Structure formats: C-alpha cells, structure tokens
Amino acid sequence: MRLFVAIELATEAKDQLAALKTDIPGATWVKPAAMHLTLRFLGDQIDPIRLLPIQKALGSIKGEPFALTVRTAGRFPEGGKKPARVLWIGIAEQPVLRTLQAAVEQAVIAVGFPAEERAFSPHITLARMKNEERSPELDQFLDQHKGFRAAPFTVKEFFLVSSLLTPQGPIYRHEASFPLTL
C-alpha cells in the first residue's frame, strides 16, 4: 500500500492553481482533485497491518488551525542546469507548518519509519515533466508566476492518504483524518 501524510487544499486554492495550466511541452498536469501538500511520504509498499499504529501515532499530534498561503512557481531540480522533472507552487513560509511537519516526522519515526533524509520543501505539484530538454515555455511560465499568490485558506486537519497509481493518474483515499485542535 502506498501511503503519505498530507494537507488538502481548499477548493478555491485548487481552482486558482488549475487556472494556471498552460501548454508546456512534456508537461502532464495534476488534476485539481489530486492537488495536496505532502507532509511526509511513507512509502510504496507499506503493509496494511501498519495502518493502525500509524493512525495512533498521528492522532497524538496536537496543534491548532492555521492559515496557509500558496505562492511562487518553481521546479525540481532547482537551478535550471538539469531538465525539470516537476513544476510546483510553493507555500509561504509558516513556522506552524514546519512545526506540524516535524511532529508528523517524529510520529512516524516512533512507529518504525526511517528519518526522512531530505529537508522539508513545502510545495504543491502542478505538473510532472517528461521533456528531457529545457523548455522556453517552462522558463516563461516560471517568470510569469514567480509572484503568484493564491487566496489564503485555513488548515483545520491533515490526512493519512493511500494512493493507487493507475495509467489515468493516481487515485487517492483518505485512510484517516486528524483535526488540529489543542
């Protein structure tokens, strides 16, 4: 089972991000319903027997609702020396988001997952790139949207999500939700 921990975006934010879609060669755009902010990817082959311990660990996290602002286009890998693999929109720096992500990280480590080696880079994937060459259209998109800001929305909960990869795109299912209440 493929699992990750995520924040769902408000419908308005998804609509604003979907409106950014444009013709970039090699880009496969993420459907608005699939847009989310990953707090921690757990893995592709998680035994379903681990669901309950994961849910218990995540359920122990305390926090309060907070505002999140989606802003600024970017790409992975960054820097432009290698072809882009992912086109993304970032998240305005928010200490409470980093606190939540760190709590998620500690919770999953406590139930046997290895520590994430990469630094947390909060973003929402807009498109995956298949083109092996630099694209002037991608560069233009990044220039046009470096000042992008979606309307802020309030994060009131986070989710444990399973995904099934299909040729038509991933199918996501909320396995559990965790309200942010002190």
Buried (B, 14 or more C-beta within 10 A) or exposed (E): BBBBBBBBBBEEBBEBBBEBBBEBEBBEBBEBEBBBBBBBBBEEEBEEEBBEEBBEBBEEBEBEBBEBBBBBBBBBEEEEEEBBEBBBBBBBEBEBBEEBBEBBBEBBBEBEBEEBEEEBEBBBBBBBBEBEEEBEBBBEBBEEBEEBEBEBBEBBBBBBBBBEEEEEBBEBEEBBBBEBEE
